[in-house]
C-alpha cells in the first residue's frame, strides 16, 4: 500500500500509457526454458533456486494453440493490477478500523534516484504499520520486494513466529 498522498498520482508508465508488466514475455517453450531465461535476470536472479523453479513450473499453463507454454497470469492482467492499485483512497479508513493484529513486512526503501520500474525496492509505505490499530512492522532493509521468493525460509520463520505470538 502506497502513502495516502500517492493514491491520486498515476502509476509510472512507458510511452503509450502502458505499464511495463504488460510487455512481459508470456510464452516459453517449456518451464525449463523460462528458468534459463530468468535465472540471470533481475529481479529473478535474487530468487532462491527452488523458488524460481516453482515459479516457472507452476506459473505456466499449456498454450491454447498447443505450442509451448504461457504465463498463467496474463501480463495485461498484472499490468492492470499495478495501474489500478492506487485508486482506492478509502482503503485507509478500512485499515484504521481493523481490530486484529497486523504484521507488515517491508523490504528495502527506494532510493531517491531509483528507476520507477525497479521493483526490487519495497512499494510499501513506511508509515503503513502505524495506520493499523494493532500494527507492527519488520523492516528487512537488506531484502528486495521479492522477499518471499528470495528468502523463503526467513519468511516461513516470520510467519511461524507470528503465529506463535497468538
Protein Blocks (a to p, Z undefined) as FASTA:
>chain_A
ZZfklmmpccdddehhiafklmpcfbdfbfklmmmmmmmpcfklmpcfklmmmmmmmmpc
cdfklpajadfbafklmmmmmmmmmmmmklmmmmmmpccdcdddddddddfkbcfklckb
cfbdfklmmmpmbbccdddfkbcfklmmmmmmlmmmmmmmmmmmZZ
